[in-house]
Amino acid sequence: MDSTFDLSRKEQLSFIVRYINYDGNICERLLALKESAITTSVQIFDVFQNICTELSLDWVHFLVGQSYDGAQNMRGQNSGLQALIKEKCPSATYIWCTAHRLNLVVVKAVSSSLDAVDLFGNMETLYNFICGSKKRVAYYEKVQNEYSAGQRGRRLKRVSTTRWTSQDNALQAILETFGSVIDTLEYSRNTEGREDQSLGHMAGCLLSYLLSKRFIMTAMWFQKIFNVLSPLSTLLQTRDLDLLAGVNSINDAKKSIQKLRKNDSIMEHISNEVNIFIKENDSFEFSEFKTTRIRKKKRMSNEENVDECIQDPIEKFKVETVLGSLDVILSNLDQYFNDTTIGVMKDMALFSKKRIIEIKKNPNSLPDDSFAVFCEVYGTFVEQETLKSEFLKFCNVYELFENTTFLPEHFYISDKSDTESIFSFEEETDQEQELDLPKRKQINPIKYVSSMKTIFKVFQNGSLGNTFPSLDAAMRISLTIPLSSASTERSFSKLKIIKSRLRTTMSQARLEDLTVISCEQDIVDKMDHEEILHKFAANSITLTKYLT
């Protein structure tokens, strides 16, 4: 559940349900869109109960998970919505939306040093400067057409928005249209700047910053960070991503950041990319790093420590910007994504191919307390000893069913370890492989060795539900637990399209129905449209005449 203001300044509450259908697929559906002027946890809880009552959903006995953003009224431990729900339904495991948590990590990273603050602050200023004038936007697009030989141009993006990965999108837009940006600033400075001194000064300041090696080096460094965090953010917003694959993808991103932190050749690689960028834009002259003056503090009479100031600007950039941002990211990843937030995660990790194969080879490797926490939470659905017994039997036959049942090509998984990346890398040069630096990754969330979805697909195709009923229930519960609340954000995107400036007086019932139809288009496509038209026309004498 999540809420937002619509165009008529009404608070709209979106209600999404996640479940496993009869085909074994994970589904997320918008069930309701309700207006709620008050958004306290108690009021939202009342709305939640009313929706479940209207739809005959027995949430007290069958709810297994809940996910919201980080607002205090939603995730408060004592009086938040999740606490009120868990009070009546202890099995409703709460997951703080992983996509929202990762966005908090990115926000901390882009403000981790003065270089980062200057980079993204100037990017926002640049957006306001160019996009705040129709004349500058037109010139910017005109120059882009000249540089790109008629190909489709790009638009500058805002940095300070609530949209996830907005910083990455804004940086990519500037780097890809760098020549057009510089030409637009020079044009504005030489024309409009002569009449408006403040405007000319602003264009000059932006030019001075963008045509500096400090900007290029900072931009190239944050590209490396976004190459890891942006694909992860996109992955965590996937509708049918399961909890095990999501947690392992986060751990994979941590390992990538840790490799960057331990890499002694990181500055050499960034310098090479800076030189390549400058060579590609050789028509511009870039200023060198400035050596900052050392400021010595006055020592007290009893003070023995001496300040050790870094005078080399490259070394200072490495210490403060590169290593500083990595330390901030790692500390915040540990803070927001610690295993203690998900008590059942240890037991759910058994549903990975690696662990299944290990237990088949050595049944004694299955701990005695396996599924203890899981059954403590979901004891009304499964019993621990029965679940362990069925799991051991399933481990013995898993590979047989995987080899004899048909799976779509993207479901086939390799025998690599669970530490294999969930992303498929583009081809890397020998130098990049040597430095072990990440490039932009292509997302392939299904082809992952630690995804429960793949294991359950084999289980489903082998019709093993009747043979192992407790295991079937445990895997369905694990897949149903939501990883993020991104689907509510997507429903708000549809809401903005439906309730436009010309439809602000639309009734709540009509708005809810149209939003559900728009969000669940795949269900609408399967319906008999002729039958729907006849039912609709039956309520109108005029329409009935036309149809007959």
MARKE-46676 format. One record per residue (C-alpha): residue in one letter; x, y, z. Coordinates in steps of 0.05 Angstrom, whole numbers, plus 5000, padded with zeros to 4 digits. Layout:
<rs>
AXYZ/...
</rs>
This chain:
<rs>
M500050005000/D502250724986/S498951404978/T499852014935/F496552684918/D492652694853/L491553314810/S485453534850/R489653504915/K486252884942/E490252344976/Q489551694937/L491351024970/S493550464925/F492449734947/I496449184912/V495948444926/R501447934909/Y499847194901/I501746554864/N496746354811/Y494845644790/D500345624737/G505645764791/N507046474767/I507947074813/C502547604803/E501648304830/R494748624819/L491649294836/L485249144874/A483149824899/L484550574896/K481350934955/E481151664976/S483751785046/A484252505072/I487752265135/T493951825128/T495251625200/S496850885210/V490150765244/Q486251085187/I490150695134/F489050055174/D481550185174/V481750285098/F485749635092/Q480649245132/N474749535093/I477949345026/C479248635050/T472048585076/E469148835010/L473348324970/S472347755020/L479847695034/D481247315098/W487747685113/V487847495187/H489046765170/F492346785101/L496647415097/V504047215094/G507647875078/Q507048625072/S511549155041/Y511349915046/D516050505038/G519950815096/A514651305121/Q513851275197/N506351165193/M507650535151/R513750205181/G513450455253/Q515249885300/N510050055353/S504250415320/G505750375245/L501150025196/Q505549405193/A505349355270/L497749405271/I497148855219/K502248405253/E498448475318/K492548105288/C496447695237/P503347495264/S505147145199/A504947795159/T512547885152/Y514248615140/I519248805085/W521549525080/C521349645005/T528349474979/A527849964921/H526450534969/R532250325014/L537050294955/N534850984934/L536851235004/V543750934993/V544451294926/V542251954957/K547651885011/A552851704958/V551552324914/S552752774974/S558752415003/S563952934984/L564653644959/D566353394889/A559852994888/V555753584914/D558754044861/L557453534806/F550053404819/G548754114842/N551554404777/M547653884737/E541154124768/T543254854755/L544754674683/Y537954354674/N534454974702/F538755434659/I537555094592/C530554814602/G528055464633/S528355814566/K524855604501/K530355944462/R535955544495/V532154894489/A531055014415/Y538455174404/Y540454564445/E536154104402/K538654434338/V545954324357/Q544353604376/N541753474306/E548253734277/Y552453304323/S548252664315/A547052724240/G539452734245/Q538852174297/R533852244353/G536452724405/R536252694481/R533253154533/L536753384596/K534153064659/R532853334728/V537053104786/S532853304846/T526752884833/T523452314871/R524351854812/W529351284825/T536151334790/S534652054768/Q541952224783/D544351684735/N539551894679/A541552634687/L549052464684/Q548252014623/A544352554586/I549853074597/L555652624578/E552152374515/T550553084492/F556653424521/G558453804457/S551354064449/V551154294522/I557654684515/D555555004450/T548855214481/L552255534541/E557255904497/Y551556154452/S547556404512/R553656744542/N555357104477/T548257324460/E543657364521/G549457474568/R551058154538/E544158414557/D543358044624/Q549758034664/S547257524716/L545257044660/G551957124626/H555557014692/M551456374705/A553156104635/G560556264647/C560655914714/L557555284684/L562455304626/S568355374673/Y566054774713/L564054314655/L570654464618/S574854214676/K578253554689/R575153564758/F568153514728/I570252964678/M573752544731/T567952614781/A562952434726/M566951824704/W567551584776/F560151624790/Q558751274725/K562550684755/I558150704817/F551750754777/N553950164734/V552949744797/L547150094832/S542550284774/P541549574746/L540449344818/S535149884827/T531549674763/L531848944784/L528949074853/Q522849394820/T521248754780/R514248494793/D515947754799/L522747794833/D523047324893/L526047494960/L531947014954/A534147274887/G533247994911/V537547894973/N542947544933/S542948094882/I544148604937/N549848184965/D552748144894/A552548904890/K556148954957/K561648504931/S562448934869/I563149554912/Q568049204957/K572249004897/L572449734876/R574549924947/K580349434946/N582649594875/D589249974877/S589050134803/I582350494806/M585251184794/E589350944734/H583050684701/I579051314715/S584751734687/N584851324624/E577351424614/V578152174627/N583652204574/I579251824524/F573352304537/I577852914528/K580752624463/E573652514436/N572053244452/D578653534429/S575254164403/F574554404475/E580154594523/F579654294593/S582754614654/E587354214700/F586154044773/K587654624819/T592454514877/T589054764940/R592855184990/I594554835055/R591255165114/K594955045178/K591155075243/K594055425302/R597054925351/M595754995424/S601354965474/N599854255496/E598053985427/E603053505394/N599253255333/V600953555266/D595853625210/E597453185150/C594453545090/I594153225021/Q597053714971/D596753284908/P589753414878/I589252724846/E590952374912/K586052834948/F580652644898/K582051914909/V581651964985/E575752434992/T571452284932/V573051574908/L574451224974/G569751675012/S563751514968/L565350764970/D565650775046/V559051145050/I555650645002/L558350035039/S556450305108/N549450485085/L548449815049/D550249465114/Q545549925152/Y539449865106/F540449145082/N542448735142/D540148005147/T536948125215/T531248505182/I528747865150/G528547305202/V526346755154/M531846915103/K536546375130/D531345835120/M529246095052/A536546055029/L535645295028/F531245364966/S537345494922/K540145004872/K547045014905/R544244824973/I539644294943/I545543954908/E549843994971/I544443675013/K543343124961/K550842954965/N550942995041/P544142965076/N547643095143/S549443795119/L542143995131/P542344345199/D537944065255/D534544745264/S532744805189/F526145165177/A525545305252/V524546055244/F520345955182/C515645475217/E515445925278/V512546475234/Y508346045188/G506845465234/T499445485216/F501245275145/V507144795153/E510144355206/Q517744345215/E519243595216/T514643455158/L517644015118/K524743775131/S522943065111/E519643285046/F525443755031/L530643195038/K526642754990/F525843324941/C533443454941/N534442734919/V529842784859/Y530743514839/E536043414785/L532042844755/F525843284746/E530043874721/N532943444666/T526443114645/T521643694647/F521244244595/L523244944617/P523545584576/E530645744554/H531446314603/F529945854662/Y535945404651/I541245534703/S548645364706/D552544984758/K556445604780/S556545804852/D551346234886/T556146824883/E555146864808/S552747554787/I545447624768/F547548104713/S550347914646/F556448344631/E557948644564/E564548444532/E570348754569/T577248954545/D583448614572/Q584949244612/E578049254644/Q578548514662/E585348644693/L582649224734/D576148844750/L571849474742/P564349414727/K561349654661/R554049804650/K550349144661/Q544648844624/I539248584670/N537147864667/P533747724734/I531047034717/K537546714696/Y540246674767/V542546064803/S539546284871/S532546444846/M526946064881/K522746194820/T526845704778/I526645164832/F519045254839/K518145214763/V521544524763/F517244334823/Q510944574787/N512444244720/G513843594755/S506943614789/L510243504857/G505143914896/N501043314917/T507242904934/F510343454977/P504543885002/S508444215059/L514244385013/D509344654962/A506145115015/A513045345040/M515445524971/R508945884954/I509546285018/S516746465004/L515146694933/T509047094957/I512947515007/P513648194972/L520648474960/S518549194944/S512549654937/A514449884867/S507849664837/T504150194877/E508750724846/R507050454777/S499650514792/F500751254810/S503751354741/K497251094710/L493351524759/K496752164733/I494951974662/I487651834678/K486152404725/S488652964680/R487353714684/L480853624646/R478253064691/T479353344761/T471953274778/M471752534763/S468152124816/Q472251654860/A468651034836/R469951194763/L477251374778/E478350714814/D475150294759/L479050644703/T485650574741/V484549834753/I482849724679/S489050114658/C493749744706/E491049044692/Q490949094616/D492848364607/I486348144641/V482248634600/D485248364535/K482847664552/M475547884562/D470047824510/H469348554488/E462948424450/E459648144512/I462048744552/L459049224501/H452348874502/K452048884578/F453849624578/A448649784524/A443249404561/N443049974611/S441350484557/I435250474510/T438950894459/L445150454456/T440749824452/K437450094389/Y444150204356/L446649504373/T440349164348/
</rs>
